[in-house]
Amino acid sequence: MHFQAFELEHYQSQFERTVEYNLADSSIQCVNTNELVSDTEGEELLNLDLYYPEVNGTQALRARIAALYLRATPATVLVTVGASEANNIICATLLEPADEVIVVSPGYRQVWGLAGNLGCRVKEIELLPENNWKLDLERLESLFSSRTKMVSVVNPNNPTGSILSREEMRRIVQLCADHGCWLHADEVYRGTEFAAPETPSFWGEYDKVICVNSLSKAYGLAGLRIGWAIAAPDVIEALWRQHEYAVIAASGPSMKLAEIALQDDKRKMLLDRQKKLSSRGHQILQDWIRGQNGAFSIVKPAATSIAFVRYHFDVPSLEMAERIRKTSSVLVAPGAFLGAEHHLRMCVGYQPEKITKALDRISTAVSALVA
């Protein structure tokens, strides 16, 4: 059987430890444990018994997660090993060969690949930079058919940083309801907005919605590998059965740290920290682009620590990324692995000195193309 490898993740895992500057990531400069826990909490963590934890997630953590959503309860939450596991088991639970799945492109192509590997027909609704990466609702409607089983969106979007408006969200929900299909909403970048309030969740808008989130992106806690799915209790039960096959349970110490991170004061600290890093990083990037004599451009994102930078050379994005990696020891993500050529995804949620040095190296790497 043909297997579609996850090209983006494979590319990153090959090279992220061998370069001096890794801008291919999609989180921010993550916190260390000392920044997160108090002395008392640290003592509790050190005294934690390392038995198998609750398979569906600790009661305390599921309660903290449920509190982030209107009319959610611990019974509507399943704790997973990152959002990646949640996305995986959602596809395994809901999809069958010959189902049709609609995904947004450019986008994080996990569901795209998972659905294809299950034998589904994957349709892409394309976002265009000349339309500010805005969703074309008429085009989306035209992709539905009697075989449409699931629509998958990432909101705010990875890699463009665009955010669906409330009207667009309502229209997506209505289209899914009209066709009786599932809506899968990957919301891992909620809380990364620069100016707007926190993006509303799709949760509660429709009875066939499944939302996914994690602590990796907005919170800067990628190493915990804690995510979750939120859905109706019967759906959570079905996902739980897949979860038992895949991983049995998430890590007990990670869930304890997640409980700490989702306390109101800690959550606010983490989100404020992330927004400060990301905002400063994007400003440095904007200044750098202005100094590149038209070689690069960007549609300014409304959220996220990542930038989807367009370059104006007739070079495939993997070739461009490899040129930068080999000549400057900087890793960026090729746009082809996200569904859009002639773009590079860069994370700018780091300390200013790191971003500035990495961008200077990219300038050097492409100088021959500019000339």
N, C-alpha and C positions, 0 to 999 in steps of 0.2 A: 504493500500500500504506500502511495506517495505521502511523504511527510514534509510539511513546510516548517523549516526551522525558524526560530524567532531571531531574525537577522540582527535586529537592533541589540538585543540582549547578548547575543553571541559576540557581536563586534565589540561591545563594551567589555565583556568578561575577558576577551583575549588581550586587551591592551590597557585597561584602566589602571593596572598596577605597574605598567612599564613606562609610562610617560611622566614627565615632570609636572605637567598641568593637565588635569582632567576636567574639561568643561562639557563632557558628553552626558554627565549625570542629569538627573531631573529633580533633585531635592534641593537642599541648601547646605551650607556648612553646618553639620549636625552638632548638637550639644554633646557634652560629655556627662557622665553620671553625676559628677560632683556639682555641675550646674543645675541638675534637675532635682536632686534629693536633699532633704535636710538631714541633720545628724540623726534625728530620731527615725526618719524613714530609712536611712541607710542601715541603721541597726536592725530594723524590721526585715530589710532585704537580706542582710547577712544571716539572720536567724530563720530564714524561710526553709521549711522542709521540702526536699526535692523529690517528693512523690509525684506520680502522674497527677497533673492538674485536672480540673473539670474539663471534660472533652469539648464542650460547646462554649467554653469561656467561663471564667469565674463569675459568680453572681454579682460581685461588686463591680467588675469591669463592665459586664453587660448592662447593669443599672446606670453606670456613668455614661455609656454610649447612648442608651435609650433616652437619657435626659437631654441629649442634643437635638432630639426630634420631637415634633408635636405628636401626641397620642401614640408614642412608641412605648413598649414595655420590654423587659428582659427577654420575654418569650418571642419577640420579633427580631432578636439579634443573635447572630452566630459569629463568634470570634474566630478569625482565620489567620493563617501565616501570611501576612501582608494582603493587600488587595489582589495580588497576583493569584493566590490560591482561591480567593473568593470568585474572581472572574472565571477561573478554570472550572470550578465545581458548578457554577451557574450554567456554563455551556454544557457540561457533561450531564446535568440534570434536565435541562429544558430542550436541548436540540437533538434532532435525529437526521440521518442522511436524507438529502433532498429538500430539507427545510430551507427557506430563504431568510437571510439575516442582512439587515441594513446597518452599515457602519459609516462613521464620519471620517473623511479623508481631507487633509492630513490628520493623522491621529496616532495614538499609541496602538500598535497593530497586534495586540495580544488576542482580542476577541476575533479579529479578522483571521488570524492564523488558526486559532482553536476551532472556529466554525468550519473553516476550510478543511482542516484535518479530520473533522467529523463527517465530511462528505456533504456539507451544506453548500448552497449557492450564496456567495457573498456579494452584495451590491453596495457600491460606495456612493455616498452623497458628497460631492466635492465642494470644499470651501476654496474660495479664490482670493488671493491677496489684493487684486484690484477692486474687490468688493469688501475689503477690510475683514476678510475671513468670515463674513456673515453668512448664516445658513439661508439657502434658497428653499423656502417652504414649498413652493410649487413644484420644484424639482424633486424634493423629498416625497411629496404626495404621489408623484408619478412612479416612484420605485416600488410602491406597495402592490402586492398581488394576493391572490387567495392562498398562496403558499408562504406568505410572510409570517415567520414565527417569532422573530425578535428584532427590535431596534435597539442599537447600542450607541450611547452618547457619552462623551467625557466632558464634564462641565464644572468649572472652567476647562477649556480645551488644552490638551497637550498635543502638539507643541506650540500652538499659535497664541495662547493666552487670551483668546476671545471668550466672551461670556454670553450665554443665551439670555435674551430678555424674557421677562415674565410672559409676554405675548407668545414668543417662540416656544417657550416651555409648554404653555397651555395648548398650543396647536399640535405639538408633538404628542402630547397625551391624548388629545382628541383623535388624532390619526390612528394611534395604537388602539384606542377604544373602539373606533369604527371598524377596525379589522380584527379585533379580538386577539391581538398579539402582545407579547411581553415587551416591556420597556426596561432595559438594563441601563442604569445611570451610574457611571463611574464618577464619583464626586471627590476624588482625592485631593483636588486643589481648592476645595472650599476653604475660605479663610485666607487666601493669598491675594485677595483683591486690593488694588492700590488706593482707589478712591471710593468705589461703591461699597455699600454694606455687604456683609457676608452673603454669598449667593444662596438663594433658597434651595432647599433640597426638593427633589421630585417625590420624596416620600409622602404618602397620603393623598397624592393627586389622582390615583388610579389603583384599582385592586390588583392589577398585574404588573406593578412596579417592583423592581428589586434594585436597591441602592447599595453601592459599595464605597467604602472609604478606608483610610489607613492613617497611621501616625508618621508615615515616611516623608510626605511632601510639605504640607503646611506646618508641621510640628518640628521638623528636623530631627526625627527619631527613627531614621531608616533602618538602623541596625537592630532595632527591637523586632522587626518583622511581624508587626501586629497590624492586622486589618480587620474588617468586619463586613458582613452582609446584613442588610435590614430588609425584611419582607414579612408577609403574612405568616403566622405561626406554622401553618401546614407546609408552606414553602420552605421555611427554616428547617423543619423536620426533614424534608427531602434533601436539602443541602447538607444537613448534618450527616445523613447516611453516606454521602459522597466524601465528606470530610473525614469520616472514620477510616475509609479506605486510603485516603491520600496522605494524611499526616497523623491521625489519631487526635492530636491536640496541639495547640500552640504552646510555646515554652512558658512554664510557670513563672520564672523570674521576669521574663518579658511582660507577662500580663500584670505582674505586680507593679512594674515600672510604668506600665500604661495606666493603671489605676491612679498612680501618683500624677502622671502628666495631665490627666483629664479632670483634676480638681480645678475649680474655677480660676483660682489665682495662678496656678501653674499653666493652665491652658492659655490664659491671657498673656502671660509672660512669653510663652513660646511663639504665639501668633504675632505678637508685637515685634519680637526679635526677628522673625522671619521676614516680616514686611519691611523692616528697616534695612536688612541686608539686601533684599531683593530690589527695593527702590533705589538704593545707592548704586547697586550693580548695574541696573538698567540705565541710570544716568551716565555712568562711565561708558557703557556700550554706545549710547546715543552720541556722546561726544566723539568717541572713536570713529563711528560711522561717518560723521560729518567731516572728519579729517581724511577720508579715504578716496576723495575725488570721484565719487560715484561708483566705486567698485562694489560697494555693499549698500543695501537698503533694508528697512524693516517696517512692517506695520506695527506701530506701537501697541504692545499688549496691554490688556486691562487687568491682568492677574498673572500669577506664577513667577517663579524665579528663573524661568527659561525664556530664551529668545529664539525665534525662528528667523534667522538672518538670510536674506536673499543675496546671492552674489551674481555679478553681471559678467560672467565669463562663460564661454561655451565648453564647459568641462563637466562631466557627470559628477554627482555629489560624492560618490564613494571615492572616485579618483581625487577629488579636491580634499576630502577628509584625510586620505592617505598621504597626499602631498604635505599637508599641515603636520600630520603625526610624524612622518619620517624626517622632515627637515627641521621641525621646531619643537618636537616632543610635547605637542599639545593635542589632546584628544577632543574631537567634536563629533557629533552624530550626523551621519549623512541623511539628507532629506529623503532620499529614495527609500530608506528603511522606515519612514513615517508616511510615505505616500505622496511626496511632492519633491520633484527634482529641482536642482539649482537652489537649494536651501541647505543650511546647516543649523542644527539645533545646538545651542550653547547655554549652559547654566551660568548665571551671573550672581547667584546668591552666596557669594563668598566675600572675604575681606577685600577691600579695594586694591591693595597691593597685588594680590594674586591675579585678579581680573586684568588689571592694567598690564602686568608683565606678560600674561598669556596673550592678550590682544596684540601687544607689540610684536610678539613672536609670529602671530598669524600674519601681520603686515609684512614681515620679512619673508614668510613662506610664500606669499602670493605676489611678491614684488616683481618677479619675472613676468607674470601674467599681465600685470598693470602696464609694464613697459611695452 
